[in-house]
Amino acid sequence: MLMKELIETCSHEAVAEAAVISIGPAFHSRIAHVARASRMSVGQFTAQTVRMFRETAHAEDWSVLSAVCARHDMPILRGLHHILETALEDCDSSGRQVGRPGGRCEYDVHLSACA
């Protein structure tokens, strides 16, 4: 139920942007940098990343996300943080997917400044 709420709410740009702001200024700055490089707003980038997670995540990804959120004071924000961090980690400095097949890096950006 919690995972469904996370995906449904953070798939909306305005909610997604407010959630990133709530996580903290340093994190917001990192996401804003990547979003600008992608010619998107923070809300657009975040919502798109959440939707990509929903469409491409494997059972293991869902299991990890559930574990990350478990017993956390703010599970939706913690889950969103995890999804975005995973998306950034799945990309190399040229914006290409690295690591496991089905990764979520589909942004034509340079992420080296965000690491």
N, C-alpha and C positions, 0 to 999 in steps of 0.2 A: 504494500500500500504506500509506504513512504517513498519508494523508488518511483512509483507512478506519479505521485505528487511532485516530486523533484523534476521529473521530465516534463510534465504538463505545465507547471508554473514557469520553469526557466526556459521553456521554448518560446515564451513571449518576450519580445525585445525589451519592453519597459521594465518588466519584472526582473529579467536577467540583468539588466544594467544596475538596477537598485540592489540586487543581491551582490554583484561584484563590488559595488561601493561599500556595502555592509561588511564585506570580508576585510577590507582595510585599504588605506591609501597606497601602500607599496604594491600590493597585488593589483589594484585598479590601474596603477601606472603601467605595470607590465602588460596587462591585457589591453590597455588603451594604445600602447605602442604597437602591438601586433595588429590590433584592429585598424589603426590608421594606415599601417603598411598594406593592409588588405583592402583599403578603401571602404571600410565599414565603421559603423559606430560600435562602441563597446557592447551595446545591447544586441546589435545585429550579429556581431562576431560570437558572442556568448550563446545566443539562442541557436545559431547555426551549429556551433560545436556540440551543444546538448542534443540537437536533433540528429547530428551525425553519430553521436554515441548511441542513441536509441536505435539507429538503423544498422550500425556495424558492430556493436558490442557482442562479444561471445559470452557464453554462460559463465566463464571464468571472470570476465570483466564485471558482470552483474554481481557475482559473488563477492569480489573484492570491493566493489562500491558499497554493497550492503554491509560488509564488515567495517569499512571505513566510517560509515554513518552510525553504526550500532553504538548505543549508549553515549552518544555525543550530545552536548547541550543544544546545539543547533545543527541537527543532522542534515537539513537541506543545504545550508550554506557549506557545511563540510563536504557534502557530496558534490556540490557544484565546484568547489575548489579542487577536489580530486579529479573531476572530469576535465577541467581546464588545464591543470598541471599535467595530466596524462597526455592531453593533446599537444601541449608544448614540448613535452619530453619525446613524443613520437616523431618529432621533426628534427632534422639536422639544421645547420646554419643556413642552408640554401632554401629551407622550407619544404624539403622533400621528406617523404615518409621513410622512417628507418625502423628497425626492429621487426616485430612480428607482422605477418601479412594481415591485411584488413585494418591497419592503423588508421587513425583519423586525420592525418595531416593532408589536407587538400588546399592549403593556402599558399599562394604565390608570394611569400614574404621571406624576409631574412630575420630569423629568430635569435641570432647570436647575441644581440644586445639584451635579450630578455633572460638569458640563462644566468 
